Amino acid sequence: LFGGDLKSRGQAQKYKEVTDAVHAEGGRICMQILHTGRYAYSPIQVAPSAIPSPISKSPIKPMAMPKFMIRKTIRDFVRCATLAKEAGFDGVEIMGSEGYLLNEFLVTHTNKRTDQYGGSFENRMRFPLEVLEAVRKAVPKDFIILFRVSMLDLVPNGQTKEEVFQFAERVAQHADIITTGIGWHEARIPTIATSVPRAAYTWVTRGVRDHLLSKGITTPLVTTNRINDPTVAEKALQDGHADMVSMARPFLADPDFVQKAKDGKADQINMCIGCNQACLDHVFKGKISSCLVNPMACHETTRALKPATTPKKVAVIGAGPGGLWCAFKLAERGHQVTLFEKSGEIGGQFNIAKRIPGKEEFYSSIKYWTKMLDTHRDNLTLKLNTTATVETLDGFDEVVVATGCMPRPKRNSDIDGVEGAQNVATYLDVITGKTKIDPNANVVIIGAGGIGHDTAVFLTHKHNQTIQEYCKTWGIDETLTTPGFTKKPDPTASGDGSHRKIVMLQRTEGKMGAKLGATTGWIHRNALKLHKVGQMTGVKYDKVSDTELIVTQAKSGKSSTLPFTTLVLCHGQVSVNNLVKPLQEKFGEGKVHVIGGAKNPSELDAKRAILEGHLVAQKM
């Protein structure tokens, strides 16, 4: 209900267009068969037992599946698989991980049954194995069956190492390929976000692979999660961690990923930065998936670029994410583009983001953009350390203003006393190092959006965590001795060694950073809780002195004095758009295009800036 399905021959025929297109290019394609169980976006949920998911929005407990429903569900899997064959798919992947229905039967965390589908592990394996066996019998031998095994549940009372190994042995009897599942959706441990080190979980696949090989089982294993670079993928294979590598989001970032890797052009791959902002966050909001660093993803027809019928001479002011993308796409269409950047480097706000521990991945985007400047050099000229003025833009047909935004100046703050107070800095001052903050300082951060959270991470975390440090920080049991493979988190593993006392403040009531990404906001909040960053919501900022901030709780009216060594302002930005009006007067209506932070300074929204740059380039 409320999701995709395949249950009729008519539906199967609609997929032929997709499968035929893949086969025409020499590819193979499998369909994933998934039953969401108690994660369903539906008021009607089913599960092994009537235990609700902590992340479910349904007020109704899931129904414990009666035996007749289990039998019917097995038939549903079989029907879907046979219809997938009819639709031209080369195989199916049966989803048995991530906390979905089949996975729910495997663990006592969600399975409290007392019949033949609960209790012992042999009983808890019964349903997923019956599904697999029934599908295997119903399809030809050359029809590929993949089964995704949850190798690291990361929830309490999850599978033990011995149970994972035992289940993988049984799955290997019927599946052609075993794929890796990492973490349930309700697990409070990040598994795919930007802050997760590259290839952080391939060691898990290796453990299962080594066990199967020790038993003489050679079923290929696929590893996954935060593998976005062909070099990283190749190393996982060479080190014996897996037989194959699975990727998804990297193909949204660059649909030519495989071809570029094959041709030895890995430096031209537009790397996935793991942000989730335009892919998973869109999906969970019921929007079409796309990609922050590639707005063409999933919009290939509506955002397609055609050669310009009348090439123009275009000035793009600002080499941040939006300006760069716009310049590239204008050049691709045949326009002659000059890109002005007042600083000595490209990247704009990404040069700030890359300084945040856990966001080192942003370097890869700047590296890619640098390569693209060389690729488009026939149509695109970059002028660094050059401030564009109305006078210097003579001779251009149109102008794109992508000058971004800047922190709200102290003089524009609505907080009494800020302008004249000492020891007050903007987030930009702190992150760029202009303002040094003592390791033992008391820090108060005003603003708890993405910038406020990034600033707090900058002041508490170390850069370039190793996989071992990451596991230790978040409580992943690398010894695999505890059921579910979790242990007490140890934030010292990711700490920068400082002892700063930090408090974040938010004007609005409710959850701190409520507007952060749907799939990553909880990670930012939990990371700061691990490092004991204080949080106050629903506060009114009354007055600032050189060493104190007086606030009032909106609900209670209670006043508090917060001492600080440094007060950091993360409470908004203003557009840098002083050129817009004079340029409009010079070039006339419709010839000056404003994008990104110069157009709307709310937060720092690279997704919007890049998309706006693309749309301007498409329509010019």
ZAPA-173091 format. One record per residue: residue in one letter; x, y, z of N, C-alpha, C in turn. Coordinates in steps of 0.02 Angstrom, whole numbers, plus 50000, padded with zeros to 5 digits. Example, Ala and Ser with C-alpha at 12.3 -4.5 7.8 and 13.67 -1.06 7.14 Angstrom:
% ZAPA-173091
A506604971650390506154977550390506604983550390/S506424988850354506844994750357506455000250394/
END
This chain:
% ZAPA-173091
L500424994150000500005000050000500445006250000/F500275011149958500635017449953501355016449929/G501495011149893502165010049867502135006649800/G502705005749768502725002349704502574994949712/D502274992049662502134984849665502164981949595/L502184975349593502164971649530501754965449543/K501124965749521500674960249536500204958349478/S500354961049419499934959249362500364959149299/R500134955449249500494955049185500494961849149/G499964965649160499934972249131500484976749158/Q500594976449224501134980249253501804977949227/A501874971349219502514968549195502694971349127/Q502204971949084502334974449016502594981549016/K502384985549066502604992449069503354992849084/Y503624987749118504334987749134504764985849074/K504454983049022504844980748964505244986448932/E504974992348933505324998048904506004999048939/V506004997949005506614998849044507094993049031/T506854987049037507294981249030507564980648958/D507154982248909507384981948839507944987048828/A507874992948858508374998148850509044996048881/V509014992848938509624990548971509954985048929/H509554980348904509824974948864510114977448798/A509824982548770510074985348707510784988048714/E510954990048776511624992748789512104987348816/G511864981148816512294975648840512294974748915/G511814977748949511794977249022511334971849047/R511344970849111510894966149145510544970049200/I509934968049215509534971749263509124966949306/C509134968249371508744964249419508264968849456/M507714966049478507224969849517507284967849590/Q507284972949634507294971449705506574970549729/I506464964949765505804963549793505834964949868/L505414969349890505464971849959504774972049991/H504724969350051504124970250093504354974150153/T504074980150162504314984750214504124982750284/G503634978250293503444976150360503214982050402/R503484982650462503254987950507503534994750489/Y503944995250436504175001650411503715004550357/A503165001250342502725003450288502455010450300/Y502435014350246502105020850249501355019750241/S501055016950291500355014850286500085013950356/P499445015350366499145014050431499065006550444/I499135002550391499074995250397499764992250390/Q500054990150446500714987250446500694980150474/V501144976050450501194969250476501914968050498/A501994963350544502654961750571502614954850602/P503184952050622503164945550657502744945950721/S502834951550757502474952750819502224959950820/A501744961150862501434967850864501864972750902/I502454974050876502924978750907503034984450858/P502844990550875502914996150828503634998150818/S503775000950761504435003650747504515010450781/P505095011850809505195018450840505205024150790/I505275022650725505285027950675504645028150633/S504165023950651503535023750613503095029650633/K502745032450585502285037950598501565035450609/S501465028950603500795026250613500625025750687/P500035028150707499845027550778499605020550796/I499545016250747499275009550757499845004450758/K499824999950806500324994650808500274990150747/P500844987550723500804982850667500444976450690/M500124973250642499784966950656500284961250654/A500274957050705500684950950704500414946350650/M500824944450603500594940650545500334933750564/P499704932350550499464925450559499774920950506/K499744914450517500084909750472499814910150401/F499164911250393498894911550325499194917450287/M499334922950323499624928750291500354927550273/I500704923750314501394921850298501394917850233/R500944912950228500914908850167500744913050106/K500274917750116500084922150061500664926650039/T501044929050088501604933350072502144929550034/I502244923250050502714919150012502484918749939/R501834917649929501564917349861501644924049826/D501574929549864501654936149834502364937249809/F502864935049848503554935549826503664931549762/V503374925549761503454921249702503134924449640/R502524926949649502184930249593502584936149567/C502844940149613503234945949592503854943849554/A504184938649576504794936249543504644933649473/T504104929749466503934927049400503714932549353/L503364937549379503174943249337503784947349317/A504274947749362504894951249345505244947749287/K505234941149287505514937349231505144939049167/E504484939249170504074940849112504194947949088/A504374952349135504494959449118505184960349086/G505574955149083506224955549052506814956449099/F506674956249164507224956749212507634950349210/D508284951149223508734945449223508764941849290/G508464944949339508454941949405508104946449455/V508104944249517507804948249571508274948149631/E508244953549670508564953549736508024953449788/I508044948449832507574948049887507874951849946/M507524956949968507764961250022507644957850090/G508194955750121508134952350185508494956150241/S508584962650231508974966450281508654973150295/E509044977650326508844984550341508244985150387/G508044979750419507484980050465506804979250432/Y506804977250368506164976050334505894969150354/L505334967250326504944961650352505354955250363/L505714952950312506074946550319506594947050374/N506924952750379507424953950431507094953950500/E506494956550504506144956950568506014950050598/F505924945150555505804938350581506434935250611/L507014937650591507644934450611507864935850682/V507624941350712507894943550776507364944050830/T507584942850891507114943350947506924950550963/H507284955250934507114962350941506404963650917/T506194960050867505524961150838505114954750834/N505404949050847505054942750840504974939450909/K504364939750935504214936751000503734930850992/R503694928150933503224922750918503404916350957/T502884912250966502984905851001502814899950956/D502654901450892502504895950846503134893850808/Q503054890450751503634888050714504034893550680/Y503784899850684504154905550655504484909850708/G504514907550770504834911250823505194906750872/G505554909850918505924905850968506634904550946/S506784898450927507464896650907507654900050842/F508314900550830508524903750767508304899650707/E508284893150714508034888950659507324891050641/N506914892350691506224894550678506204901650650/R506634906050676506614912950653506864913650581/M507284908950560507514908950490506984906350441/R506494902850469506044898950427505704903050372/F505394908650391505014912550342505454915350286/P506004918950301506414921350245506684915850201/L506854910150231507114904550191506554901450148/E505954901250175505394898650136505254903150076/V505324909650086505244914350029505774912949976/L506394912449997506944911249951506864904649914/E506704899349950506634892749919506054892649870/A505504895949887504924895949843505064899849778/V505424905349784505614909249725506084905149681/R506564901849713507044897849674506694892449633/K506204889249662505844883949628505414886549570/A505214892949576504724895649528505044898649466/V505694899849467506014903149411506554898649380/P506744899849318507254895749285507934896249320/K508354891349309509004891149341509444897049320/D509354899449259509774905049236509494911849257/F508954911849294508674918049320509034919649386/I509374925349389509804926949446509394928549508/I509594925549563509294927249628509834929949674/L509754936149694510174939149745509774939449809/F510104938549865509764939249930510184943749973/R509874949049999510244953650042510194951350115/V510764949650141510814947250210511014953050256/S510654953850311510844958950360511444956250398/M512024958850383512644956450414512834960450476/L512504966150487512654970450544512004974150561/D511604971350606510944974250620510994981150653/L511454981750701511564988050738510954990150778/V510574985150802510014986350849510084981450907/P509804983150965509834978451021509494971851005/N509754966451032509464959851022509424958050948/G509934960250910509974958250841510314951450835/Q510504949750774510824943250763511514943050794/T511724937150813512414936050834512834934350773/K513494934550781513934932750726513794925750701/E513694921150748513564914250729512904913650689/E512414917550708511764917350673511834920250603/V512214925650595512324928550529512674923450484/F513184920150511513544915150472513094909350453/Q512694907050501512254901450488511734903150435/F511454909050441510944911150392511254911950323/A511854914750319512184915550255512324908750222/E512504903750262512614897050235511974894350204/R511424895450238510774892850213510554896650151/V510664903250151510484907250093510884905150032/A511524903550043511964901649988511744895249952/Q511324891349984511084885249953510604886649895/H510304892549895509784894049845509924900549806/A510294905149835510424911549801511054911149759/D511054914749703511644915049661512164919949687/I511924925249719512354930549745512074932749812/I512524934149860512314936849924512554944149928/T512084948649941512264955649949512254957650023/T512604962950038512714965050108512204970150129/G511894969050186511464974050218511794976450282/I511804983050292512114986050351511614990450387/G511444988550448511044992850491510304993050475/W509904993050526509184994250517509055001650511/H508495003450481508335010550474508245013950542/E508055010150592507955013150658508605013350698/A509135010450672509775010550707510015017750714/R510285019350771510525026250783511285026550770/I511495023050719512195023150698512205024750623/P512545029950602512555031650530512885026150489/T512615024950430512895019750387513055022150317/I512745027650294512865029750225512975037250218/A512945041050272512995048350267513715050650254/T513785057050239514435059950222514955058450275/S514765058750338515255057950393515505050850400/V515175046050367515415039150370516035038450325/P516595035950351517185035250309517045030850248/R517405032150195517325028050134517465020750149/A517045016350121517115009150128517155006950202/A516765010250243516805009150316516565002250337/Y516194998850294515894992450315516104986450273/T516594987250230516794981450189517084975850231/W517364977550289517634972350334517084967550358/V516474970050360515914965750381515794960350328/T515774962450265515684957750210516254952550210/R516854955050221517424950550221517354945050274/G517104946850333517014941850385516554936250363/V516004937950331515534932850307515834928950249/R516174932450205516484929150147517014924150170/D517444926150217517954921650241517644915450273/H517094916450311516764910650342516494905850289/L516154908550239515864904250187516414900550150/L516954904050134517504900650099517804895050141/S517824896150207518084890950252517654884750251/K517024885550231516554879950226516514877250155/G516944879950111516934877650042516374880750000/I516064886050025515504889349990515784895249951/T515694895249886515994900349843515474905249814/T514884905449842514374910249819514664917349822/P514644921149768514924927949769514584932449820/L514984936649852514714941549900514834948549874/V514354952849886514374959849865514424964249926/T514914968849927514974973649982514694980349961/T514574984750010514204990849995514334996150048/N514015001850040514005007550087514625012050082/R514495018250061514985023650057515585021750014/I515445018449958515965017149908515785021449848/N516165026749837515975031549786516545032849737/D517085029049743517685030249704517925023549677/P518065022949612518275016449584518915013849616/T519335018349639519955016149672519795012749738/V519325015449775519105012449838518775005749825/A518365005449774518034999149757518544993749737/E519024995849698519534991049675519934988349734/K520084992649781520474990349839520084985349880/A519434986449888519014981649925519044974749893/L519044974649827519074968249791519774965149798/Q520284969149789520974966649793521144964049862/D520854967149914520984965049982520564959050004/G520154956549958519754950649973519154951950016/H518924958250020518344959750060517694957450027/A517694956749961517084954849925517264952649855/D516774949849821516854947949751516594953249704/M516134957349729515844962849689515694968649736/V515564974449706515414980449744514744983249720/S514344985349767513684988349751513714995849762/M513434999549715513375006749722512675008849698/A512445014349724511795017149701511865024649691/R511945028349747511965035649742512525038249696/P513105034849692513615037349646513395037749573/F512885033649555512645033849486512155039449475/L511875042149529511485048349524511955054249514/A512505054249551512985059649545513315059849477/D513455053949448513755053549382513535047249347/P513075047849299512825041849263513365038549221/D513915042049207514465039249167515025036549211/F514875035249274515365032949323515755026949296/V515395021749275515715015549255516145016549193/Q515875020149144516245021149082516875025249094/K516825030349136517415034349152517945030249188/A517725025849233518205021549268518535016749219/K518125013949175518385009249125518885012649078/D518765018949062519195022549015519795025849049/G519885024649114520445027649150520355035049163/K519735037249167519585044349178519235045449245/A519475041949295519155042449361519175049549388/D519675053549367519725060449390519175064849361/Q518795062149314518235065949285517555063749313/I517565059549364516935057249394516685062449444/N516055064249437515725068749484515525064549545/M515925064749597515845060249654515225061849696/C514885056649717514355057249768514675059349833/I514405064549866514675066849929514295064149989/G513805059749977513455056450031512995060850071/C512765066450042512375071250081511645069350090/N511375065450044510665063150045510155068650032/Q510375074750021509905080350020509415080249963/A509625077649905509165077649848508955070549829/C509245065549860509045058649843508575055949898/L508865053349952508455050250003507985055150038/D508235061250051507795066150083507185067650039/H507285067749974506715068649928506235062749932/V506515056749931506095050749932505645050649994/F505935052250051505545051950113505045057650119/K505095062450074504585067750071504105066750013/G504155061049980503715059549924503875063549861/K504495065949856504715069849798505145065449752/I505215067549690505645063849643506365064449665/S506705058849666507405058749686507835062549635/S508395065449657508865068649613509555068449646/C509965073449635510635073549664510865080649672/L511145082249730511375089149742511905091149692/V512395086649678512945088549634512785087149561/N512185084449547511975083249477511225083849471/P510975089849461510245090749458509915087549398/M510305084949351510025081249294509755074449316/A510005071749371509805065049393509055064549402/C508765059549370508045058049372507625063549340/H507945068349308507605073649271507925074549202/E508145068949174508545069149113508165072149054/T507515071549053507135074248996506925081449009/T506715083049070506465089749083507025094849092/R507625092449108508185097049119508735096049067/A508545093149011509035091748959509305098248929/L509925097948907510255103748877510325102748802/K510145107948764510205107748691510725112948669/P511055111748613511535116748588511195123448578/A511535128748596511245135448590511165137248516/T510575139648499510455141748429510825148248413/T510885152548463511265158748455511755159348513/P512375156948503512865157448558512965164648581/K513005165348647513075172048676513725172448716/K513905178648730514475179948773514195181348843/V514345176748890514025177048956514545177849011/A514405182349058514815183149117514465179749176/V514835175549211514585172449273515015175149330/I514695178349379515055181449434514995177049496/G515535174049515515545169749574515655162449556/A516215159549580516385152649564516245147949622/G515645148949652515405144149701515045138549665/P514725133949701514395128249670513905130149615/G513465135149628512965137149579513275140449518/G513745145049530514065148549474514475143849431/L514835139249461515235134349424514795129949380/W514275127249411513835122749372513515126549314/C513285132449327512975136449274513475137749219/A514095139449237514605140849186514755134649144/F514805128849177514935122649140514385121249089/K513765121949111513205120149068513115125249012/L513255131549026513245136548972513775134948920/A514365133148943514905131348897514735125148856/E514435120148889514225114148853513745115748796/R513325120748807512835122548756513135126748700/G513755128948709514075132748655514155140048668/H513935142448725514035149548742514765150748760/Q514995156848752515655158848773515595161948843/V515915158748891515805160548961516445163148993/T516385168549030516935170949073516695170649145/L517065167049186516885165949256517335170249300/F517035174949336517415179449380517375177049452/E517945176749485517965174849556518445179549593/K518175183049643518585188149677519135185049721/S519035178849743519555175649785520045171949741/G520505168449773521015164949735520865157649723/E520245155449738520075148449729519335147649712/I519175142249678518485140749662518175136749719/G517515136249719517175131949768516685135549813/G516785142049824516315145849865516225142649934/Q515595141649952515435139050019515685131950030/F515835128249976516115121549985516805121950017/N517145127650008517795128450041517715129350116/I517125131350138516975131550209516755124650232/A516315121650194516055115050214516605109750220/K517095109950176517625104850177518055105250240/R518025110850276518405111650337518065108450397/I517435106350388517065103350443517235095950449/P517445093650507517585086450515516975082250494/G517095077250453516555073150427516295075450360/K516525081350337516325083750271516925084350224/E517435080450238518025080650195517855078550123/E517295075050115517085072850049516975078650001/F516855084650028516725090449986517345092349945/Y517935090249967518535091249927518455088149858/S518115082349855518055078749791517655082749740/S517155086649763516775090849717517215096349688/I517615099449731518055104849707518565102049658/K518815096049672519285092849627518955091549558/Y518335089249560517965087949497517845094449459/W517635099649494517505106049460518145108849429/T518705107849464519345110149436519495106549371/K519355100149369519465096249307518995098649252/M518375100249270517895102549220518095109349190/L518415113449230518665119749202519145118549145/D519565113449154520045111649101519675108649041/T519185104349056518805101049002518445106148958/H518195111548988517805116548952518205122748932/R518875122148932519295128048922519185131648855/D518925128048804518805131348740518245136448744/N517765135248789517185139748794517145143448861/L517615141948905517555144648973518235147248997/T518225153649018518825156849045518705158549117/L519165156349161519115157849232519585163649249/K519335168549285519735174149309519705174449385/L520225171649417520275171849489520545178549512/N520445179949576520685186249605520445192349564/T519845191749538519565197049495518875198949519/T518795205149539518145207649560517785210649500/A517215207749483516825210249427516485216749446/T516485221449401516125227849411515695229149350/V515255233849357514825235649300515255237649240/E515795241149253516225243549199516595237849164/T516815232849203517205227349173516765222449134/L516115223249137515665218549103515415221149036/D515735226249011515565228648943515695223048893/G515245222548845515335217648791515005210948802/F514735209848861514375203548873513645204248855/D513345198748832512635198848814512185197948875/E512405193448921512005192148981512475190849039/V512205191549100512605190749160512235186249210/V512605181649241512345177549295512685179749359/V512285181849408512555184049472512495178249522/A513075175449539513105169749585513595171449641/T513505177349669513975180049718513845177649789/G513335173549798513225170249862512985174749917/C513145172849979512935176650037513495176650089/M513395180550140513895181250193513535181150261/P513895179650314513565179750380513265186550394/R512705186550427512395192950445512885196950487/P513055203050466513535207050503513285208750573/K513745209750618513565211450687513115217650690/R513255222350645512865228650646512135227450624/N512015221750590511335220250568510965215550615/S511295213550668510995208950715510435212350754/D509925208550771509375211350809509465209850884/I510065207750903510195206150973510535212151006/D510245214551059510495220551093511215219551117/G511645224051099512325223951123512825220351080/V512605216751030513065212850989513565217150952/E513335222550923513785226450880514405228950916/G514325231050979514905233851014515265228951059/A515015222751063515305217951110515955214951085/Q516415213851131517025210251116516885202651119/N517355198751092517315191451096516705188551060/V516465192151010515915189850968516175188850898/A516035182950870516285181250803515735177950762/T515805178250697515355174550653515625167550643/Y515195163150618515415156350604515985156250553/L515975160950506516495161250455517175162950487/D517165167550535517775169250570518075163150604/V517645159150635517875153350672518125147850626/I517745146150575517915140450532518525141950489/T518615148250469519205149950429519825151150472/G519745151350537520315152350581520465159550597/K520065164050571520175171150586520105172450661/T519615169050691519535169350763519755162650793/K520255162750835520505156750867520125155750933/I519915149650945519555148151007519955143351050/D520095145451110520505141551156520205134651168/P520625129451176520365122651187519955121851250/N520015126551297519635126151359519095131551364/A518925134551308518465140251308517745138151323/N517365143051348516635142551352516355145751289/V515995142051249515745144451185514985144251185/V514685149751166513955149851155513835151051081/I513435146651051513275147150980512545149250973/I512435154850940511755157250927511555154850857/G511055150550856510815147650793510965140250789/A510445136350774510525129050774510275125850709/G510375129650654510255126650589510865122650568/G510925121350504511485117550479512155120850495/I512185127550490512805131150504512995130650577/G512515131350621512645130750693512905123950711/H512595118750683512815111950697513525110750669/D513645113250609514315112550580514845115950623/T514675121850648515155125450690515305121550754/A514795118650784514895114750845515325108550830/V515205105350773515615099650754516345101850744/F516435107550712517105110250700517485111250766/L517135113050818517445114450882517505108450928/T517275102650906517285096750950517605090650917/H517595090150850517795084050816518485084650782/K518795078950771519415078650734519265077250660/H519735078850618519675077650546519885070550528/N519605068150472519835061850440519865056050489/Q519295054550519519255048750563519415042350524/T519755037850557519855031150529519215027150539/I519175021550505518595017150514518555014650586/Q519125013150615519135010650684518895016150732/E519125022350722518905027850764518155029050756/Y517925028450695517215029350681516795024150718/C516995017850713516635012450747516625013450822/K517185015550849517245016650921516785022450942/T516785027750903516375033650920515635031850924/W515395028150876514675026850871514465020350905/G514935016550932514745010550969514615004550925/I515025003550874514984997650832515474992450859/D515234986650875515644981350904516014977650848/E516644979650836517024976550783517214969250799/T517184967350862517334960450881516744955850867/L516154958850854515544955050837515364950050892/T515444952250954515294947651010514614949051042/T514314954851028513674956451058513124955751006/P512534953251024511974952750977511804959650949/G511764960050882511634966550851512254970550839/F512814968750873513484971650862513524978950881/T513204980650938513264987450965513584987251034/K513894992751051514194993551118514135000851138/K514385002651195514345009551219514775014051175/P514495019451148514895024051107515455027251148/D516005028751114516565032051146516755038151105/P516465043951121516585049951080517295052451081/T517705050151130518395052551131518775050351067/A518535045151034518865042750974518805047750917/S518295052050918518205057050865518335064150890/G518505064850953518615071450982519265074550958/D519285081150959519885084750937520375086050994/G520225083251053520675084051110520535090151152/S520065094251130519905100351167519425098751224/H519345103751268518875102951324518395108851326/R518195111051268517755116851264517065115151292/K516765119851327516085119151349515655123151301/I515215119651265514845122851210514095122251223/V513745127751212513015127851216512745130751151/M512265127251122511925129651062511235132251080/L511045137851049510405140951064509975141451002/Q509325140651012508855140950956508245144850978/R508035149550936507455153750953506805149650956/T506715145250908506085141650903506035136050954/E505415134350972505295128651016505385122150977/G505375116751013505385110250980506085107550970/K506135102650926506755099050915507305103650889/M507895102750916508475106550893508635104750821/G508715109850778508885108550708508345104650671/A507715106450683507155102650653507155102950577/K507465107950548507465108650475508065105350441/L508475101950480509025098250450508745092450408/G509165089350369508945084050323508575078450358/A508065075750325507655070550354508055064350372/T508565062750332508945056650344509615057850378/T509795064150389510445065550420510395070050481/G509835073450492509775077950548509905074550614/W509635068450622509745064850685510485063250697/I510855062450643511575061050650511925067150680/H511775073050652512085079150678511915080250751/R511275079350768511065080350838511405075450885/N511415069050865511715063950908512465064750915/A512785066850861513515067850864513685073150916/L513285078450919513425083750968513235081651038/K512705077551045512535075051111513095070651139/L513395066551095513945062351116514515066451144/H514605072451116515145076851139514905081951190/K514305080551218514045084451273513965091951257/V513755093351196513595100251177512905101851205/G512855107051245512215108951275511735111851224/Q511105111151237510595113551190510035117051228/M509845122951203509285126551231508845128951173/T508205127251176507745129451124507225134151154/G506895137851110506375142451132506645148051175/V507215150951154507515156351195507485163051158/K507425168251196507445175151171508115178051193/Y508475181051145509125184051160509015191251184/D509155192451248509005198951277509565203951269/K510165202051291510715206951290511385203351292/V511865206351256512535203551253513025208651282/S513495206051323514065210151345514685206851318/D515275208851342515895205951318515985198751340/T515635196751393515755190051421515115186251439/E514535189351427513915186051447513355187251397/L512915182251393512305182951354511715181551400/I511255186251402510645185351443510085183051396/V509765177451415509225174751374508615173551419/T508035173151387507415171651422507075165751388/Q506865160851428506485155251401505785157651382/A505585156651321504945159351297504355156551335/K504375150151352503795147051385503745149051458/S504295148551493504285149751565504405156951585/G504715160751540504885167651556505495168151601/K505815162451613506405162351657507015165251622/S507375169451656507965172651628508595168951650/S509075168351604509715165051620510285169151593/T510845168751628511455172051606511965166751585/L512185167051524512645162051497513335165351488/P513815163451529514485166251521514835163251460/F515255167051426515615164351369516305167351363/T516735163451332517375166051310517315168751240/T516905165051199516755167251131516025165951117/L515695170951088515005170251064515035169850988/V514765164350961514795163250888514105164350859/L514065168650809513425170250777513315165750716/C512795161750719512595157450663511855158550650/H511645164850654510935166450653510715169950589/G511015167850534510765170250471511295173150426/Q511115174050363511545176750312511195182450276/V511585186250240511315191450196511605190450126/S511215191950076511445191050007511985196149990/V512455193849950512955198349920512695199749849/N512295204949843511955206249779511965213649760/N512495217049783512525224249770512595225849695/L512795221049654512875222249583512225221449544/V511735218249574511145216349536510785222349506/K510615227249547510235232949522510605236849468/P511245238749478511595242349425511685238149361/L511745231649369511805227349309511145227049271/Q510605226849309509945226749276509835233349238/E510055238849266509995245249232510425245449169/K511005242149172511465242249115511245237449059/F511035231349078510895226249027510165225749007/G509715228249050509015227949033508665221749059/E508025221649051507605216349078507775209449047/G507805204449090507905197549068508625195749050/K509085200349059509785199049040510235197749101/V509965198949161510345197749222509985192449263/H510335187049278510045181349312510375180549381/V509985180149433510245179649501510085172749528/I510595169349554510495162449579510815161549648/G510625156249681510935154249744510845159149800/G511355159849842511315164149900511225171449882/A511445173549824511325180449802510585181749792/K510225176549777509505177149766509115176049831/N509325171149869508975169449932509495167049982/P509635170850035510175169050080509985164250136/S509375161750136509165157250190509585150950189/E509875149450247510345143850255510905144450203/L511255139050189511745138750135511545132850093/D511155134050041510825128750005511155127449937/A511655123149937512015121549875511565117949826/K511115113849851510645110349807510245115249765/R509965120249798509575125249762510005129449715/A510605131349738511045135549698511245131949633/I511425125549639511635121849579511045120749532/L510465119249560509875118349517509695124849482/E509705130449519509545136849487510055138549432/G510685136949444511185138049393511055133849331/H510845127649342510695123249286510105125849245/L509585128049280508985130349245509115136749206/V509535141149233509715147149196510095145249133/A510575140649140510955138449081510525134949030/Q510035131249053509585127649007509155132448966/K508935137748997508445142148964508755147948926/M509385149448938509685155348906509725154348831/
END
